[in-house]
Amino acid sequence: MNQATDLEKLISNEIIQDCFPKISDPTSLALSGTLTVEYPHPNTTVQQGNKLSPKVTQDAPKVTYKANTAAPLNLEKTYTLVMTDPDAPSRSDHKWSEYCHHVETGVKFNDPQGGLISNGHEVIKHMGPGPPKNTGDHRYIWMLFEEVEKNQTFSPINDRINWGYNTPATGIERWATENNLKLLAMNFFFAENDEN
C-alpha cells in the first residue's frame, strides 16, 4: 500500500473531512502506517474504498498493522482499534451518525513494525454493516490509534448511535480527543444494502 495514495483516497472520499472535521487541512495529516483488514470470506480484503457486500462483512475481520519504517511502534504503549460509519442512516441524513461498529482498547504489539491485532479488550462488540434499504453506499472506516496515556481509562460509549453523544454527525473525533488518542492508520470500504 502506498501511503500518499491512501491519503488521497481518504481525502477524495471525504473520510477525514467527515470523521475529523477539526483538521483544517486534511493533506497535512501524517499517518504512521497501514491497516490491512481481511474478512473471513474469500476476496473480502478492505482496499481503501473498494465495495463489499454486507453479507460477507458480518464476522469480525483479521486486522494487521504495519508501521512505516520511520515510525516504529513504541512497545510500551497500548493501542485502540475502531470501526465507525459516518453515513448513518445515509450520506445526507446524519441523525444516527456516526454509528459505532467496533472498539477494542489496550492492544499490545510485540514487534515495533506491528503485526496482527488480537489481544485487546473489546469495549464495543463488533457489529457488521447494516445499511438500510435505499440509503446508498455507506463508508465503513477502520482506524488504529496510539493510547498516549499509560493505564488509560476511557470515557464510556453508552450507545452505538452518535457514539452515545446524542448529537448528529458526532463520533470518533470527539471520543478520541476526550481520550487523548493519536491516529496512526485508516482503511475503509463501501457497503450498500444487498436488496437495493
ZIJOQUI-V783268 format. One record per residue. N is the residue number from 0. RES is the residue in three letters. SS is DSSP state (a for helix, b for strand, c for the rest). D_CENTER is the distance of its C-alpha to the mean C-alpha in Angstrom with 1 decimal. Layout:
BEGIN
<<N:RES:SS:D_CENTER> <N:RES:SS:D_CENTER>>
END
This chain:
BEGIN
<<0:MET:c:17.0> <1:ASN:c:18.2> <2:GLN:a:16.2> <3:ALA:a:18.2> <4:THR:a:17.7> <5:ASP:a:13.9> <6:LEU:a:14.1> <7:GLU:a:16.6> <8:LYS:a:14.6> <9:LEU:a:11.7> <10:ILE:a:14.7> <11:SER:a:16.8> <12:ASN:c:14.3> <13:GLU:c:13.9> <14:ILE:a:10.1> <15:ILE:a:11.0> <16:GLN:a:14.0> <17:ASP:a:12.5> <18:CYS:a:9.6> <19:PHE:c:11.8> <20:PRO:c:15.3> <21:LYS:c:17.0> <22:ILE:c:16.5> <23:SER:c:19.8> <24:ASP:c:19.7> <25:PRO:a:16.4> <26:THR:a:18.4> <27:SER:a:19.0> <28:LEU:c:15.5> <29:ALA:c:16.0> <30:LEU:c:13.2> <31:SER:c:14.6> <32:GLY:b:13.6> <33:THR:b:11.9> <34:LEU:b:9.5> <35:THR:b:11.5> <36:VAL:b:10.3> <37:GLU:b:13.6> <38:TYR:c:14.5> <39:PRO:c:18.0> <40:HIS:c:19.8> <41:PRO:c:21.5> <42:ASN:c:20.0> <43:THR:c:16.4> <44:THR:b:14.5> <45:VAL:c:11.5> <46:GLN:c:13.1> <47:GLN:c:11.5> <48:GLY:c:12.7> <49:ASN:b:14.9> <50:LYS:b:15.9> <51:LEU:c:15.7> <52:SER:c:17.7> <53:PRO:a:16.4> <54:LYS:a:19.3> <55:VAL:a:17.9> <56:THR:c:14.3> <57:GLN:c:15.4> <58:ASP:c:15.6> <59:ALA:c:13.1> <60:PRO:c:12.4> <61:LYS:b:13.5> <62:VAL:b:10.9> <63:THR:b:12.8> <64:TYR:b:12.4> <65:LYS:b:15.3> <66:ALA:b:16.4> <67:ASN:c:18.4> <68:THR:c:22.1> <69:ALA:c:22.6> <70:ALA:c:19.7> <71:PRO:c:20.2> <72:LEU:c:18.5> <73:ASN:c:20.6> <74:LEU:c:21.4> <75:GLU:c:22.6> <76:LYS:c:19.2> <77:THR:b:16.5> <78:TYR:b:12.7> <79:THR:b:9.8> <80:LEU:b:6.8> <81:VAL:b:4.5> <82:MET:b:3.7> <83:THR:b:5.5> <84:ASP:b:8.4> <85:PRO:c:10.4> <86:ASP:c:13.3> <87:ALA:c:14.8> <88:PRO:c:17.5> <89:SER:c:17.7> <90:ARG:c:17.0> <91:SER:c:20.2> <92:ASP:c:20.2> <93:HIS:c:17.6> <94:LYS:c:19.4> <95:TRP:c:16.7> <96:SER:c:13.8> <97:GLU:c:11.2> <98:TYR:b:11.1> <99:CYS:b:9.3> <100:HIS:b:8.8> <101:HIS:b:8.2> <102:VAL:b:8.9> <103:GLU:b:10.7> <104:THR:b:12.8> <105:GLY:b:15.7> <106:VAL:b:14.5> <107:LYS:c:17.5> <108:PHE:c:18.3> <109:ASN:c:21.9> <110:ASP:c:21.8> <111:PRO:c:21.0> <112:GLN:c:19.6> <113:GLY:b:16.9> <114:GLY:b:16.9> <115:LEU:b:15.7> <116:ILE:c:13.4> <117:SER:c:15.8> <118:ASN:c:17.3> <119:GLY:c:15.1> <120:HIS:b:16.0> <121:GLU:b:14.2> <122:VAL:b:14.3> <123:ILE:b:12.8> <124:LYS:c:13.8> <125:HIS:c:11.7> <126:MET:c:12.7> <127:GLY:c:12.7> <128:PRO:c:12.8> <129:GLY:c:16.0> <130:PRO:c:16.6> <131:PRO:c:20.1> <132:LYS:c:23.0> <133:ASN:c:23.8> <134:THR:c:20.6> <135:GLY:c:19.7> <136:ASP:c:16.5> <137:HIS:b:13.2> <138:ARG:b:10.0> <139:TYR:b:7.2> <140:ILE:b:4.0> <141:TRP:b:2.3> <142:MET:b:3.2> <143:LEU:b:6.7> <144:PHE:b:9.3> <145:GLU:b:13.0> <146:GLU:b:14.9> <147:VAL:c:17.8> <148:GLU:c:20.1> <149:LYS:c:21.8> <150:ASN:c:22.0> <151:GLN:c:19.4> <152:THR:c:20.0> <153:PHE:c:17.1> <154:SER:c:17.8> <155:PRO:c:17.7> <156:ILE:c:15.4> <157:ASN:c:18.3> <158:ASP:c:16.9> <159:ARG:c:13.9> <160:ILE:b:15.3> <161:ASN:a:14.6> <162:TRP:a:13.0> <163:GLY:a:16.8> <164:TYR:c:17.9> <165:ASN:c:20.0> <166:THR:c:19.4> <167:PRO:c:18.1> <168:ALA:c:15.3> <169:THR:c:14.1> <170:GLY:c:11.0> <171:ILE:a:8.5> <172:GLU:a:11.0> <173:ARG:a:13.8> <174:TRP:a:12.5> <175:ALA:a:11.5> <176:THR:a:14.9> <177:GLU:a:16.7> <178:ASN:c:15.7> <179:ASN:c:16.2> <180:LEU:b:12.9> <181:LYS:b:12.8> <182:LEU:b:9.9> <183:LEU:b:10.6> <184:ALA:b:8.4> <185:MET:b:6.0> <186:ASN:b:6.8> <187:PHE:b:7.3> <188:PHE:b:10.2> <189:PHE:b:12.7> <190:ALA:b:14.5> <191:GLU:c:17.7> <192:ASN:c:20.0> <193:ASP:c:22.2> <194:GLU:c:25.3> <195:ASN:c:25.0>>
END
